[in-house]
Amino acid sequence: MTVSRALVAVLILLVAACSQSDYSYMREGEPFATSLVQDVTKDWSSDKLVAQADPRMLKVFPESEIKKMLAQCAEGLGPVKRQETLAGRVSVETAIPGKTVLYTIDVEGEKANGRITVKLQKLDGEWKVLGFWIQRQKSTADK
């Protein structure tokens, strides 16, 4: 085997190992993300989200803003009846050292449906929330 073929083989093995590691990281965080969304949307309590928030998130999105956002969601979506995790992905960013995972979770509320995106990072063995976004989905009543 030539040097270039050997190098290509090693690179392929490294990519495969990295993607398996990323997949494991993503799968590991999914139960936390699912549980977090369920806990927060049960009564739209900011306390549950703030308790799991990374200090970096709270620095740019303080607790008072989180309370306001979740109160608007409680009004707009109502109690959540069902949720479904659609996707997860692992990313490496320049602004945040280390790997982060991003989950997209659809929720069905009594008044409207929404899509929640949660960004997590595992620090010192614990998952922490770096971002929490909620988007109201159009319903048939909106047409």
ZADO-1210 file (C-alpha; in nm, 4 decimals, padded with zeros to 6 digits):
<atoms>
<atom x="00.0000" y="00.0000" z="00.0000" code="MET" pos="1"/>
<atom x="00.1386" y="00.3406" z="-00.0902" code="THR" pos="2"/>
<atom x="00.1758" y="00.6227" z="00.1611" code="VAL" pos="3"/>
<atom x="-00.1152" y="00.8187" z="00.0080" code="SER" pos="4"/>
<atom x="-00.3496" y="00.5168" z="00.0251" code="ARG" pos="5"/>
<atom x="-00.2490" y="00.4538" z="00.3846" code="ALA" pos="6"/>
<atom x="-00.3134" y="00.8190" z="00.4694" code="LEU" pos="7"/>
<atom x="-00.6581" y="00.8058" z="00.3075" code="VAL" pos="8"/>
<atom x="-00.7405" y="00.4882" z="00.5019" code="ALA" pos="9"/>
<atom x="-00.6357" y="00.6507" z="00.8302" code="VAL" pos="10"/>
<atom x="-00.8442" y="00.9621" z="00.7520" code="LEU" pos="11"/>
<atom x="-01.1497" y="00.7495" z="00.6760" code="ILE" pos="12"/>
<atom x="-01.1091" y="00.5671" z="01.0075" code="LEU" pos="13"/>
<atom x="-01.0744" y="00.8980" z="01.1937" code="LEU" pos="14"/>
<atom x="-01.3893" y="01.0398" z="01.0334" code="VAL" pos="15"/>
<atom x="-01.5813" y="00.7227" z="01.1174" code="ALA" pos="16"/>
<atom x="-01.4611" y="00.7337" z="01.4790" code="ALA" pos="17"/>
<atom x="-01.5510" y="01.1020" z="01.5131" code="CYS" pos="18"/>
<atom x="-01.8979" y="01.0575" z="01.3698" code="SER" pos="19"/>
<atom x="-01.9638" y="00.7589" z="01.6002" code="GLN" pos="20"/>
<atom x="-01.8467" y="00.9690" z="01.8952" code="SER" pos="21"/>
<atom x="-02.0704" y="01.2591" z="01.7844" code="ASP" pos="22"/>
<atom x="-02.3664" y="01.0247" z="01.7461" code="TYR" pos="23"/>
<atom x="-02.3098" y="00.8854" z="02.0968" code="SER" pos="24"/>
<atom x="-02.2879" y="01.2390" z="02.2382" code="TYR" pos="25"/>
<atom x="-02.6104" y="01.3346" z="02.0626" code="MET" pos="26"/>
<atom x="-02.7920" y="01.0210" z="02.1819" code="ARG" pos="27"/>
<atom x="-02.6682" y="01.0775" z="02.5370" code="GLU" pos="28"/>
<atom x="-02.8165" y="01.4277" z="02.5552" code="GLY" pos="29"/>
<atom x="-03.1538" y="01.3446" z="02.4011" code="GLU" pos="30"/>
<atom x="-03.3245" y="01.2149" z="02.7204" code="PRO" pos="31"/>
<atom x="-03.2126" y="01.5299" z="02.9038" code="PHE" pos="32"/>
<atom x="-03.3511" y="01.7564" z="02.6283" code="ALA" pos="33"/>
<atom x="-03.6788" y="01.5647" z="02.6119" code="THR" pos="34"/>
<atom x="-03.7237" y="01.5718" z="02.9885" code="SER" pos="35"/>
<atom x="-03.6326" y="01.9414" z="03.0088" code="LEU" pos="36"/>
<atom x="-03.8921" y="02.0390" z="02.7482" code="VAL" pos="37"/>
<atom x="-04.1542" y="01.8234" z="02.9192" code="GLN" pos="38"/>
<atom x="-04.0790" y="01.9799" z="03.2600" code="ASP" pos="39"/>
<atom x="-04.0755" y="02.3381" z="03.1301" code="VAL" pos="40"/>
<atom x="-04.3877" y="02.3107" z="02.9145" code="THR" pos="41"/>
<atom x="-04.5916" y="02.1285" z="03.1782" code="LYS" pos="42"/>
<atom x="-04.6632" y="02.4583" z="03.3528" code="ASP" pos="43"/>
<atom x="-04.4325" y="02.6931" z="03.1556" code="TRP" pos="44"/>
<atom x="-04.2183" y="02.7414" z="03.4669" code="SER" pos="45"/>
<atom x="-03.9056" y="02.9492" z="03.4179" code="SER" pos="46"/>
<atom x="-03.7602" y="02.8019" z="03.7387" code="ASP" pos="47"/>
<atom x="-03.7097" y="02.4652" z="03.5700" code="LYS" pos="48"/>
<atom x="-03.5286" y="02.6181" z="03.2739" code="LEU" pos="49"/>
<atom x="-03.3172" y="02.8564" z="03.4817" code="VAL" pos="50"/>
<atom x="-03.2105" y="02.5712" z="03.7127" code="ALA" pos="51"/>
<atom x="-03.0565" y="02.3901" z="03.4136" code="GLN" pos="52"/>
<atom x="-02.9212" y="02.6985" z="03.2349" code="ALA" pos="53"/>
<atom x="-02.5525" y="02.7533" z="03.1805" code="ASP" pos="54"/>
<atom x="-02.4312" y="03.0858" z="03.3307" code="PRO" pos="55"/>
<atom x="-02.3295" y="03.1928" z="02.9766" code="ARG" pos="56"/>
<atom x="-02.6939" y="03.1728" z="02.8687" code="MET" pos="57"/>
<atom x="-02.8176" y="03.3667" z="03.1703" code="LEU" pos="58"/>
<atom x="-02.5600" y="03.6367" z="03.1029" code="LYS" pos="59"/>
<atom x="-02.7176" y="03.7223" z="02.7655" code="VAL" pos="60"/>
<atom x="-03.0735" y="03.6075" z="02.8396" code="PHE" pos="61"/>
<atom x="-03.1485" y="03.6877" z="03.2066" code="PRO" pos="62"/>
<atom x="-03.4095" y="03.5162" z="03.4185" code="GLU" pos="63"/>
<atom x="-03.6556" y="03.8063" z="03.3827" code="SER" pos="64"/>
<atom x="-03.6527" y="03.7657" z="03.0036" code="GLU" pos="65"/>
<atom x="-03.6966" y="03.3902" z="03.0325" code="ILE" pos="66"/>
<atom x="-04.0018" y="03.4434" z="03.2572" code="LYS" pos="67"/>
<atom x="-04.1493" y="03.6864" z="03.0069" code="LYS" pos="68"/>
<atom x="-04.0907" y="03.4497" z="02.7137" code="MET" pos="69"/>
<atom x="-04.2449" y="03.1513" z="02.8903" code="LEU" pos="70"/>
<atom x="-04.5473" y="03.3556" z="03.0063" code="ALA" pos="71"/>
<atom x="-04.6103" y="03.4484" z="02.6420" code="GLN" pos="72"/>
<atom x="-04.5803" y="03.0815" z="02.5445" code="CYS" pos="73"/>
<atom x="-04.8247" y="02.9790" z="02.8156" code="ALA" pos="74"/>
<atom x="-05.0711" y="03.2321" z="02.6759" code="GLU" pos="75"/>
<atom x="-05.0103" y="03.1497" z="02.3099" code="GLY" pos="76"/>
<atom x="-04.9717" y="02.7707" z="02.3173" code="LEU" pos="77"/>
<atom x="-05.1477" y="02.6718" z="02.6372" code="GLY" pos="78"/>
<atom x="-05.0706" y="02.3499" z="02.8218" code="PRO" pos="79"/>
<atom x="-04.8738" y="02.1032" z="02.6101" code="VAL" pos="80"/>
<atom x="-05.0548" y="01.7781" z="02.5387" code="LYS" pos="81"/>
<atom x="-04.7856" y="01.6002" z="02.3374" code="ARG" pos="82"/>
<atom x="-04.4244" y="01.6385" z="02.2296" code="GLN" pos="83"/>
<atom x="-04.2034" y="01.4668" z="01.9745" code="GLU" pos="84"/>
<atom x="-03.8274" y="01.4925" z="01.9292" code="THR" pos="85"/>
<atom x="-03.7629" y="01.5416" z="01.5591" code="LEU" pos="86"/>
<atom x="-03.3868" y="01.5725" z="01.5302" code="ALA" pos="87"/>
<atom x="-03.0580" y="01.6171" z="01.7061" code="GLY" pos="88"/>
<atom x="-02.7198" y="01.7277" z="01.5811" code="ARG" pos="89"/>
<atom x="-02.3725" y="01.7825" z="01.7204" code="VAL" pos="90"/>
<atom x="-02.1720" y="02.0914" z="01.6336" code="SER" pos="91"/>
<atom x="-01.8405" y="02.2497" z="01.7111" code="VAL" pos="92"/>
<atom x="-01.8512" y="02.6290" z="01.7189" code="GLU" pos="93"/>
<atom x="-01.5906" y="02.8987" z="01.7394" code="THR" pos="94"/>
<atom x="-01.7820" y="03.0963" z="02.0033" code="ALA" pos="95"/>
<atom x="-01.8343" y="02.8013" z="02.2381" code="ILE" pos="96"/>
<atom x="-01.5406" y="02.5738" z="02.3225" code="PRO" pos="97"/>
<atom x="-01.6198" y="02.2045" z="02.2924" code="GLY" pos="98"/>
<atom x="-01.9098" y="02.0217" z="02.1342" code="LYS" pos="99"/>
<atom x="-02.2710" y="02.1281" z="02.1644" code="THR" pos="100"/>
<atom x="-02.5873" y="01.9409" z="02.0742" code="VAL" pos="101"/>
<atom x="-02.9004" y="02.0927" z="01.9276" code="LEU" pos="102"/>
<atom x="-03.2414" y="01.9252" z="01.9491" code="TYR" pos="103"/>
<atom x="-03.5644" y="02.0135" z="01.7708" code="THR" pos="104"/>
<atom x="-03.8807" y="01.9127" z="01.9533" code="ILE" pos="105"/>
<atom x="-04.2356" y="01.9711" z="01.8277" code="ASP" pos="106"/>
<atom x="-04.5028" y="02.0354" z="02.0890" code="VAL" pos="107"/>
<atom x="-04.8791" y="02.0227" z="02.0564" code="GLU" pos="108"/>
<atom x="-05.0461" y="02.2762" z="02.2818" code="GLY" pos="109"/>
<atom x="-05.4131" y="02.3162" z="02.3639" code="GLU" pos="110"/>
<atom x="-05.4214" y="02.6525" z="02.1813" code="LYS" pos="111"/>
<atom x="-05.1492" y="02.6118" z="01.9170" code="ALA" pos="112"/>
<atom x="-04.8486" y="02.4021" z="01.8209" code="ASN" pos="113"/>
<atom x="-04.4862" y="02.5008" z="01.8539" code="GLY" pos="114"/>
<atom x="-04.1331" y="02.3963" z="01.7755" code="ARG" pos="115"/>
<atom x="-03.8733" y="02.4144" z="02.0515" code="ILE" pos="116"/>
<atom x="-03.5011" y="02.4125" z="01.9853" code="THR" pos="117"/>
<atom x="-03.2687" y="02.3344" z="02.2755" code="VAL" pos="118"/>
<atom x="-02.8902" y="02.3750" z="02.2703" code="LYS" pos="119"/>
<atom x="-02.6996" y="02.1759" z="02.5330" code="LEU" pos="120"/>
<atom x="-02.3440" y="02.1166" z="02.6381" code="GLN" pos="121"/>
<atom x="-02.2096" y="01.8651" z="02.8866" code="LYS" pos="122"/>
<atom x="-01.9794" y="02.0304" z="03.1392" code="LEU" pos="123"/>
<atom x="-01.8182" y="01.8483" z="03.4295" code="ASP" pos="124"/>
<atom x="-02.0504" y="01.5527" z="03.3743" code="GLY" pos="125"/>
<atom x="-02.3723" y="01.7597" z="03.3718" code="GLU" pos="126"/>
<atom x="-02.5845" y="01.8772" z="03.0806" code="TRP" pos="127"/>
<atom x="-02.6440" y="02.2529" z="03.0762" code="LYS" pos="128"/>
<atom x="-02.8746" y="02.4615" z="02.8583" code="VAL" pos="129"/>
<atom x="-02.7025" y="02.7121" z="02.6306" code="LEU" pos="130"/>
<atom x="-03.0128" y="02.8107" z="02.4354" code="GLY" pos="131"/>
<atom x="-03.3896" y="02.7579" z="02.4362" code="PHE" pos="132"/>
<atom x="-03.5977" y="02.8866" z="02.1460" code="TRP" pos="133"/>
<atom x="-03.9704" y="02.8509" z="02.0878" code="ILE" pos="134"/>
<atom x="-04.1439" y="02.9092" z="01.7582" code="GLN" pos="135"/>
<atom x="-04.5214" y="02.8998" z="01.7220" code="ARG" pos="136"/>
<atom x="-04.6326" y="02.6843" z="01.4297" code="GLN" pos="137"/>
<atom x="-04.9193" y="02.7841" z="01.2060" code="LYS" pos="138"/>
<atom x="-05.2374" y="02.5925" z="01.2708" code="SER" pos="139"/>
<atom x="-05.5377" y="02.5356" z="01.0459" code="THR" pos="140"/>
<atom x="-05.7157" y="02.8170" z="01.2335" code="ALA" pos="141"/>
<atom x="-05.4440" y="03.0621" z="01.1151" code="ASP" pos="142"/>
<atom x="-05.5358" y="03.0214" z="00.7472" code="LYS" pos="143"/>
</atoms>
